[in-house]
Amino acid sequence: MADKVDQMAARLERSRGWVIKQALSLWLAQEEERNCLTLAALDDVTSGQVIDHQAVQAWADSLSTDNPLPVPR
């Protein structure tokens, strides 16, 4: 992995530290977003805002038919 970082740094004409800082910043932002989405999803489950698995499966199965079902809500 260090070689890839060095190659990227050379290609971008930036330091190894700059490349690592950019990568870490992006990763942290993604993880923060993932955490927020997870907490929101758990809130939906707690409040009962879920869609039955069988309804989703029936909808997915219908997509390859001539009369697909509407998206379950």
C-alpha positions in Angstrom: 0.0 0.0 0.0 2.9 2.4 0.7 4.1 1.9 -2.8 0.7 2.9 -4.2 0.6 6.0 -2.0 4.1 6.9 -3.2 3.1 6.4 -6.8 0.0 8.6 -6.3 2.0 11.3 -4.6 4.5 11.3 -7.5 1.7 11.4 -10.1 0.0 14.3 -8.3 3.2 16.0 -7.5 2.2 16.1 -3.8 3.7 14.7 -0.6 3.0 11.3 0.8 1.5 13.1 3.8 -0.9 15.1 1.6 -2.2 12.0 -0.1 -2.7 10.2 3.2 -4.4 13.3 4.7 -6.8 13.4 1.7 -7.6 9.7 1.9 -8.1 9.8 5.6 -10.4 12.9 5.3 -12.5 11.2 2.7 -12.7 8.0 4.7 -13.7 9.9 7.9 -16.5 11.7 6.0 -17.8 8.5 4.6 -17.8 6.8 8.0 -19.6 9.8 9.5 -22.2 9.6 6.8 -22.6 5.8 7.2 -23.1 6.3 10.9 -25.8 9.0 10.4 -27.6 6.8 7.9 -27.4 3.8 10.3 -28.9 5.9 13.1 -31.7 7.2 10.9 -32.5 3.6 9.7 -32.6 2.4 13.4 -35.0 5.3 14.2 -37.2 4.2 11.3 -37.2 0.6 12.7 -38.0 1.8 16.2 -40.9 3.9 14.9 -42.2 1.1 12.8 -41.5 2.7 9.5 -40.4 -0.5 7.7 -41.6 -2.4 4.6 -42.4 -6.0 5.0 -39.8 -8.3 3.4 -42.5 -10.4 1.6 -43.8 -7.2 0.0 -40.4 -6.2 -1.2 -39.7 -9.7 -2.5 -43.0 -9.8 -4.4 -42.3 -6.4 -5.9 -38.7 -7.5 -7.0 -40.1 -10.7 -8.5 -42.7 -8.8 -10.4 -40.1 -6.6 -12.1 -39.4 -9.2 -14.8 -43.1 -9.6 -15.6 -45.4 -7.8 -18.0 -47.3 -6.3 -15.0 -44.8 -5.2 -12.3 -46.2 -4.3 -9.0 -45.9 -0.7 -7.7 -43.0 0.0 -5.3 -44.1 -1.0 -1.8 -44.5 1.8 0.7 
